[in-house]
Amino acid sequence: MAALTESVRSSGPHEVAALLHQVLDASDGLLARTAGFFDAAAARARAYDRNDGDDDAFYLAVDFADTAIRLRRLGEILHVAPERMASLAPAPAPPRGHSTLSSSHPRPVAPPNPPSATRRQGA
């Protein structure tokens, strides 16, 4: 996670968007896997609930399950964050060629002689 954080600090918007996707992917991202970790911890805590009046295991299982739910909701809220981050990149600069002012701004073409002017010349 520390390496991922350092990569975010030193990357541009498109690279950060790719890193966000690694974290936020609903099925295979770090957030989803962390939620799965807390689901498993909740199940293990429930396994130690002895129903003997000591509710530590029960409440610990509830806390873990609640954490998993919150992580999934956070993923749902941020699901478009990679695309939004990528859109923060500046627009690409127009290609720079060896164009001169005349080729990049075409000169206006003079209109052809109107038909009435040609008739007068020939008359």
C-alpha positions as CSV (number, residue, x, y, z in Angstrom):
1,M,0.0,0.0,0.0
2,A,2.9,2.4,0.8
3,A,4.3,1.8,-2.7
4,L,0.9,2.4,-4.3
5,T,0.6,5.7,-2.3
6,E,4.0,6.8,-3.5
7,S,3.1,6.0,-7.1
8,V,0.0,8.2,-6.7
9,R,2.1,11.1,-5.4
10,S,4.5,11.0,-8.4
11,S,2.1,10.2,-11.2
12,G,-0.1,12.1,-13.7
13,P,-3.8,11.9,-13.9
14,H,-3.9,8.9,-16.3
15,E,-1.5,6.9,-14.2
16,V,-3.4,7.8,-11.0
17,A,-6.6,6.7,-12.7
18,A,-5.1,3.3,-13.4
19,L,-4.0,3.0,-9.8
20,L,-7.4,4.0,-8.6
21,H,-8.9,1.2,-10.8
22,Q,-6.6,-1.3,-9.0
23,V,-8.0,-0.1,-5.7
24,L,-11.6,0.4,-6.6
25,D,-12.4,-2.4,-9.0
26,A,-15.6,-3.9,-7.6
27,S,-14.6,-7.5,-8.0
28,D,-10.8,-7.6,-7.8
29,G,-9.7,-4.3,-6.4
30,L,-7.9,-3.7,-3.1
31,L,-11.0,-2.3,-1.5
32,A,-13.2,-5.3,-2.5
33,R,-10.5,-7.7,-1.2
34,T,-10.2,-5.7,2.0
35,A,-14.0,-6.0,2.5
36,G,-13.7,-9.7,1.9
37,F,-10.9,-9.8,4.6
38,F,-13.3,-8.2,7.1
39,D,-16.1,-10.6,6.1
40,A,-13.8,-13.5,6.9
41,A,-12.7,-11.9,10.2
42,A,-16.4,-11.5,11.1
43,A,-17.1,-15.1,10.4
44,R,-14.1,-16.2,12.6
45,A,-15.3,-13.9,15.4
46,R,-18.8,-15.4,15.1
47,A,-17.3,-18.9,15.4
48,Y,-15.9,-17.9,18.8
49,D,-19.2,-16.7,20.1
50,R,-20.1,-19.1,22.9
51,N,-23.5,-17.6,23.8
52,D,-22.4,-17.5,27.4
53,G,-23.4,-13.9,28.1
54,D,-20.0,-12.6,27.0
55,D,-20.8,-10.6,23.9
56,D,-17.2,-9.7,22.9
57,A,-17.2,-12.1,19.9
58,F,-20.6,-11.1,18.8
59,Y,-19.9,-7.4,18.8
60,L,-16.5,-7.9,17.2
61,A,-18.2,-9.9,14.4
62,V,-20.7,-7.1,14.0
63,D,-17.9,-4.5,13.8
64,F,-16.1,-6.5,11.2
65,A,-19.2,-7.1,9.1
66,D,-20.1,-3.4,9.3
67,T,-16.6,-2.4,8.2
68,A,-17.0,-4.7,5.1
69,I,-20.3,-3.1,4.3
70,R,-18.8,0.4,4.6
71,L,-15.9,-0.5,2.4
72,R,-18.2,-1.8,-0.3
73,R,-20.3,1.3,-0.1
74,L,-17.2,3.4,-0.4
75,G,-16.4,1.5,-3.6
76,E,-19.9,2.2,-4.9
77,I,-19.5,5.9,-4.2
78,L,-16.1,6.1,-5.9
79,H,-16.7,3.7,-8.8
80,V,-16.4,6.5,-11.4
81,A,-13.3,8.1,-9.7
82,P,-10.8,6.6,-12.2
83,E,-12.6,8.1,-15.1
84,R,-13.0,11.4,-13.4
85,M,-9.3,11.5,-12.5
86,A,-8.3,10.7,-16.1
87,S,-10.4,13.6,-17.3
88,L,-8.3,16.0,-15.2
89,A,-5.4,15.5,-17.6
90,P,-4.8,18.6,-19.8
91,A,-5.9,18.3,-23.4
92,P,-3.2,17.2,-25.7
93,A,-1.4,20.0,-27.5
94,P,-2.0,20.3,-31.2
95,P,0.7,18.6,-33.3
96,R,3.6,20.9,-33.9
97,G,4.8,20.8,-37.5
98,H,6.9,23.0,-39.6
99,S,3.9,25.0,-40.7
100,T,4.2,28.7,-41.4
101,L,1.6,31.3,-40.9
102,S,0.5,31.1,-44.5
103,S,-0.1,27.3,-44.4
104,S,-1.8,27.4,-41.0
105,H,-4.0,30.4,-42.0
106,P,-5.0,30.0,-45.7
107,R,-5.1,33.3,-47.6
108,P,-8.5,34.3,-48.8
109,V,-9.0,33.6,-52.5
110,A,-10.3,36.6,-54.6
111,P,-13.7,35.9,-56.0
112,P,-13.8,35.4,-59.8
113,N,-14.8,38.4,-61.9
114,P,-18.6,38.8,-61.9
115,P,-20.3,37.9,-65.2
116,S,-21.4,41.5,-65.8
117,A,-17.8,42.7,-65.7
118,T,-16.7,40.2,-68.4
119,R,-19.5,41.2,-70.7
120,R,-18.5,44.8,-70.5
121,Q,-15.0,44.0,-71.4
122,G,-15.9,42.0,-74.5
123,A,-18.5,44.5,-75.8
